[in-house]
Amino acid sequence: MTIKQISVFLENKSGRLNHVTKVLADAGINLDAFCIAETTDFGLLRLIVSDVDKAVEVLRKADVAVILTDVVCMECGNTPGSLAAILAALAERGIFIEYMYAFSQAETTAKVIIRPNDLKACTQVLSELELA
């Protein structure tokens, strides 16, 4: 399924991540998943949240730079080889993964967030595998 991801650019300064999480917490927004990539000068915080529209609104009001991106969220087995089989099917169809991150839902399942080069083709392959 395609969902909205929030990307936040953070200066590499103490307290910036805390500021973003506090703004969201004060607005009653839960972080469902996140990852942080960093360079020397800034970090990129990618978020899946409980209320995207409200999160964008409160973050922008707090002078936080926000970008919305469509990503694919899928569920897969939390067992050795499950993700490898899915990625092989995507690769066979020429779908390039720009980035991805995952989190375990339970002992048997995991959620995987994927930013593919072709959202439509990716969701089509996953639906054929009954994963989208």
C-alpha positions as CSV (number, residue, x, y, z in Angstrom):
1,M,0.0,0.0,0.0
2,T,1.2,3.5,-0.7
3,I,1.4,5.9,2.3
4,K,2.8,9.3,3.0
5,Q,6.2,9.7,4.7
6,I,7.4,13.0,6.2
7,S,11.0,14.0,5.7
8,V,12.5,16.6,8.0
9,F,15.9,18.2,7.5
10,L,17.7,18.7,10.7
11,E,20.8,20.7,11.4
12,N,23.5,18.7,13.2
13,K,23.0,20.6,16.4
14,S,22.1,19.3,19.9
15,G,18.4,19.5,20.6
16,R,17.1,19.5,17.0
17,L,15.7,16.0,17.0
18,N,14.3,16.6,20.5
19,H,12.5,19.7,19.2
20,V,10.8,17.8,16.4
21,T,9.7,14.9,18.6
22,K,8.4,17.3,21.2
23,V,6.4,19.3,18.7
24,L,4.8,16.0,17.5
25,A,4.2,14.8,21.1
26,D,2.6,18.0,22.1
27,A,0.2,17.7,19.2
28,G,-0.7,14.1,20.2
29,I,1.0,12.6,17.1
30,N,2.5,9.1,17.5
31,L,5.7,8.0,15.6
32,D,4.8,4.7,14.0
33,A,8.3,4.4,12.3
34,F,11.3,6.5,11.7
35,C,14.9,6.5,10.5
36,I,17.7,9.0,10.5
37,A,20.4,9.4,7.8
38,E,23.1,11.9,8.4
39,T,25.9,13.8,6.8
40,T,28.5,16.2,8.2
41,D,26.2,19.2,8.1
42,F,22.6,17.9,8.5
43,G,20.4,14.9,9.2
44,L,17.4,13.6,7.3
45,L,14.7,12.3,9.6
46,R,12.1,10.1,7.8
47,L,8.8,9.6,9.7
48,I,5.7,7.5,9.4
49,V,3.2,9.1,11.8
50,S,-0.3,8.6,13.1
51,D,-1.7,11.8,11.6
52,V,0.2,13.1,8.5
53,D,-1.7,16.3,7.9
54,K,-1.6,17.4,11.5
55,A,2.1,16.6,11.7
56,V,2.9,18.7,8.7
57,E,0.9,21.6,10.0
58,V,2.4,21.6,13.5
59,L,6.0,21.1,12.2
60,R,5.7,23.9,9.7
61,K,4.2,26.2,12.4
62,A,7.3,25.3,14.4
63,D,9.6,26.4,11.5
64,V,10.6,22.9,10.7
65,A,11.4,22.1,7.0
66,V,9.0,19.3,5.9
67,I,8.7,17.3,2.7
68,L,6.0,14.7,2.0
69,T,6.9,11.7,-0.1
70,D,4.9,8.7,-1.3
71,V,6.4,5.4,-0.1
72,V,5.3,1.8,-0.1
73,C,4.5,0.1,3.2
74,M,4.3,-3.7,3.1
75,E,4.1,-6.5,5.6
76,C,6.4,-9.5,5.3
77,G,7.2,-12.5,7.3
78,N,9.7,-12.0,10.1
79,T,11.7,-15.0,9.0
80,P,15.0,-15.6,7.3
81,G,14.7,-15.1,3.5
82,S,11.3,-13.4,3.5
83,L,12.6,-10.0,2.5
84,A,15.2,-11.5,0.1
85,A,12.5,-13.2,-1.9
86,I,10.5,-10.0,-2.1
87,L,13.5,-8.0,-3.2
88,A,14.4,-10.6,-5.8
89,A,10.9,-10.3,-7.3
90,L,11.2,-6.5,-7.4
91,A,14.7,-6.7,-9.0
92,E,13.5,-9.1,-11.6
93,R,11.0,-6.4,-12.7
94,G,13.7,-3.8,-12.8
95,I,12.5,-1.9,-9.7
96,F,15.3,0.0,-8.0
97,I,15.0,0.6,-4.2
98,E,16.2,4.2,-3.4
99,Y,16.0,3.4,0.4
100,M,14.1,1.3,2.8
101,Y,13.7,0.7,6.5
102,A,11.8,-1.8,8.6
103,F,10.5,-2.6,12.0
104,S,9.1,-5.7,13.6
105,Q,5.4,-5.8,14.3
106,A,5.4,-9.1,16.1
107,E,7.4,-12.3,16.2
108,T,6.0,-13.4,12.9
109,T,5.6,-10.2,10.8
110,A,7.5,-7.0,10.0
111,K,6.6,-3.8,8.3
112,V,8.9,-2.6,5.5
113,I,8.9,1.0,4.2
114,I,10.2,1.2,0.6
115,R,11.0,4.2,-1.6
116,P,11.2,2.6,-5.1
117,N,12.0,4.3,-8.4
118,D,8.5,3.3,-9.6
119,L,5.7,3.3,-7.1
120,K,3.1,1.9,-9.4
121,A,5.2,-1.0,-10.6
122,C,6.4,-1.8,-7.1
123,T,2.8,-2.0,-5.7
124,Q,1.8,-4.1,-8.8
125,V,4.6,-6.7,-8.0
126,L,3.7,-6.7,-4.4
127,S,0.0,-7.2,-5.1
128,E,1.0,-10.2,-7.3
129,L,2.9,-11.5,-4.3
130,E,-0.2,-10.6,-2.2
131,L,1.9,-8.2,0.0
132,A,0.7,-4.8,-1.0
